[in-house]
């Protein structure tokens, strides 16, 4: 969590090189956390529509983003 806090601070740096690098790293971290939580929700029996509602997104968008990865994990 310290890394996330450090990155959040760096994202507002006056130096665009530092700020943009931090934003990119935060985006990667958020993608990893989102995948982790979608996996957790699906493992607990949540429907795609439940996950989408919790994320403030459409069911189709969430399914399109995460279903292919989950299919690969089941193989």
Secondary structure, DSSP 8 states (H G I E B T S, - for coil): -HHHHHHHHHTT-SSHHHHHHHHHHHHHHHHHHHHHHHHHHHHTT--HHHHHHHHTS-HHHHHHHHHHHHHHHH-
